[in-house]
Amino acid sequence: MPKVACPDCDRNIAVHELEARTVAQTSGFNTNYRCPFCRADFEDIGDNLV
């Protein structure tokens, strides 16, 4: 299972453990992700895949 490194606390998080929030906008959808450990928000999990 893929994991993501949190950019703030550097913990490896399983993708299913991430908290995701998607907001509809006029230009499409915007999804933000949150680390369940340190509560840091980040937008692109592709840059942080482990």
Secondary structure per residue as TSV (DSSP state, phi and psi in degrees):
chain	resnum	aa	ss	phi	psi
A	1	M	-	360.0	134.0
A	2	P	-	-65.3	148.3
A	3	K	E	-125.6	154.8
A	4	V	E	-121.7	135.8
A	5	A	E	-88.9	124.8
A	6	C	-	-67.0	130.5
A	7	P	T	-68.7	-17.9
A	8	D	T	-96.7	-50.6
A	9	C	T	-103.0	-3.3
A	10	D	-	60.7	16.8
A	11	R	-	-78.5	147.8
A	12	N	E	-88.2	124.6
A	13	I	E	-118.0	130.2
A	14	A	E	-65.3	143.2
A	15	V	G	-56.2	-37.1
A	16	H	G	-71.8	-12.9
A	17	E	G	-86.5	-16.6
A	18	L	S	-65.6	143.3
A	19	E	E	-92.6	127.7
A	20	A	E	-118.5	144.5
A	21	R	E	-134.3	121.5
A	22	T	E	-112.2	131.8
A	23	V	E	-121.4	130.6
A	24	A	E	-78.2	133.8
A	25	Q	E	-129.1	167.3
A	26	T	T	-63.4	-27.2
A	27	S	T	-92.6	1.1
A	28	G	E	137.4	-148.1
A	29	F	E	-112.1	147.0
A	30	N	E	-124.9	122.8
A	31	T	E	-114.6	129.8
A	32	N	E	-114.3	148.8
A	33	Y	E	-119.2	150.5
A	34	R	E	-130.6	135.2
A	35	C	-	-70.4	129.2
A	36	P	T	-73.5	-11.4
A	37	F	T	-93.5	-55.0
A	38	C	T	-105.7	-3.3
A	39	R	-	68.4	18.4
A	40	A	-	-72.2	142.5
A	41	D	E	-99.6	140.6
A	42	F	E	-149.3	158.5
A	43	E	S	-101.4	-40.6
A	44	D	-	-113.9	111.0
A	45	I	S	-81.2	-16.5
A	46	G	G	-61.8	-32.9
A	47	D	G	-74.7	-17.4
A	48	N	G	-112.7	11.6
A	49	L	B	-64.9	140.2
A	50	V	-	-103.2	360.0
